[in-house]
């Protein structure tokens, strides 16, 4: 079994270097644990911001300690891969613990009403929702499946692409 447990220089380092070559990139977001503080500083020294996803208060505090600019707090509804705590319970815990670092609410954001439920957060971070747009590279059949799923179904979402086709 192949397992990646967090941010590593071997896996994330080349991706950061590629992103830094593009002037239009203003934010680098990480979902592989807390990036090392020296990498955070390297990115910030170029005038860019760094965000990192978390699924617990412990993760958020680690991000804050590393100097992350924005914490993205994602409950279990966020593709089903960040933990078992629901977003609506997790968001206020992380917002309070991470203050004054801005926290974006994520996980289960699929409508304006769900965005409104994120009161107290600096904003929202939508993920799977973007796969349903006409601009998405997601195949039309998968796009419609996303919109037809009942709220009791958690989609274990992968970002589609040639190396990672999405099939449900």
N, C-alpha and C positions, 0 to 999 in steps of 0.2 A: 504494500500500500504506500502510495506517495503522499506525503503530507508537508504542507508549508504552514508553519506555526506563527509566523510574524514577518516583520520587515527584515530583510537581509540585504547586505551590500550586493551580493551576487544577483539577486532577483530584482530589487528595486533601484539599485544604483544606476544601471544603464538607462532605465526609464526616466529617472530624474534628469540625467545628463541630456537625454534627447529632448525633454520638455524645455530645459533651459536654453536650448538652441533656437527656440521659437519665441520671437519678441511678443507675439500676441497672447501668449500664455500668461495669465495674471494670477492664477490660483492653481496650486497643485494639491489635490486631495488624495489621501491615503486611506486604504481600508485594510492594511496588513499589520495593524498594531501601531505602536508609537515609533515614529522615525527617530533615529538618533539626533540628539540636540545639535550636533555639528552639521548635520544635513539640513535641519530646519533653519539654522543660521545661514548656511550657504544659499539656500533658496531665498530667504528674507533679505539677504544682502544684495540681491539682484532687484529688489523692489517688488517681489511677488509675495503673495500670502500663502500660508500652508494651512490646510484643513485635514482633520483626521476623524474617521468614524469610530464610534464607541458603542458598546452594548451594555455598559455597566458604569457605575460611579468610579470604580477602580480604574477602568480604562480612561475615563475622562480626566481623572486626577493625574494620571501618567502623562497624558497629552498636555495638560496645563503646565506641568513641571518642565516638559521639554520645550515650552514656548510656542506651542501651536497657536495660530491666530484665531481659528474657528473650529469648534468641536461640533461634529455632526452626530447627534444622539439618535440611534436607530434601535427601535424595539424589535421584538421577534417577528412582527409583521413585515419587516424589511427584507423580503426575499427568503425569510426563514433561516437565516444563517448567522444572526448576531446574538442569539440567546433566547431564553424562554420568557423574559419579562416583557410584558406588553408596552407599547410605546406610550400610551396615555399615563401609565404608572411611572415609567422610566424618565420621561422628559422632565418633570419638575424636580426629581431627585438630582439629575445631572445639572440642570440649570442652576440650582442652589449651590451644589458642590463646586461647580466650575467657575462661578462668578469671580471676577468680572469678565472672564473670557466669554465671548458670544457663543451661543449654542443654537444650532439649527436643528429643528425637529424633523425626524425621518422615520420611515417605517409605516406603511399603510396609508400613505398620503396619495389619495386618488381623486379627490374632489375639493372644491372650495370649502365645503363644510368641514372636511377633515383638516384642511389648513387652518380654519378658524379654531379648531380644537387644540391647536398648538399654542394657545395663549401663554405668554411668558417667555417663549422662545424668541430669538432675534429674527427668525424666519423659518422657512421650511426647505428641505432638500428632498426632491422627488426623484425616484429612481425608475422603477418598473413602469410607472405612468408614461414615461417618455417613449417606451417601446410601442405604445398604442398610437403614436402620431404618424401622419402620412409621411413625414420626413425620415422616419426611422428605417433602418436597414432590416428590421424584423419582417419576416415573410407575412403577407396579409393574413394567412390562416392563423398564425400565432397572434397577430395583432387582435383579431376578433376574439380569440380565446381569452386574452387578457381582459377584454371588456365584458365578456359574458360570464366570467367566473363569479360565483357567489362569494360573499365576504367570509365565509367559513373555510375557504380554500386558500392556503398559503402557497404562493408560487415560489419555488426555489429558482430564482431568476439568475440567468447568466447573461452577460452582455454579448449580444450576437455579433458575429463577424466570421470571416472565412475560416479562421482557426477554431472558432467556437460557435458552431451553428446551434440555434435554439430549436429543440424539438420537444413537444409535450405529448 
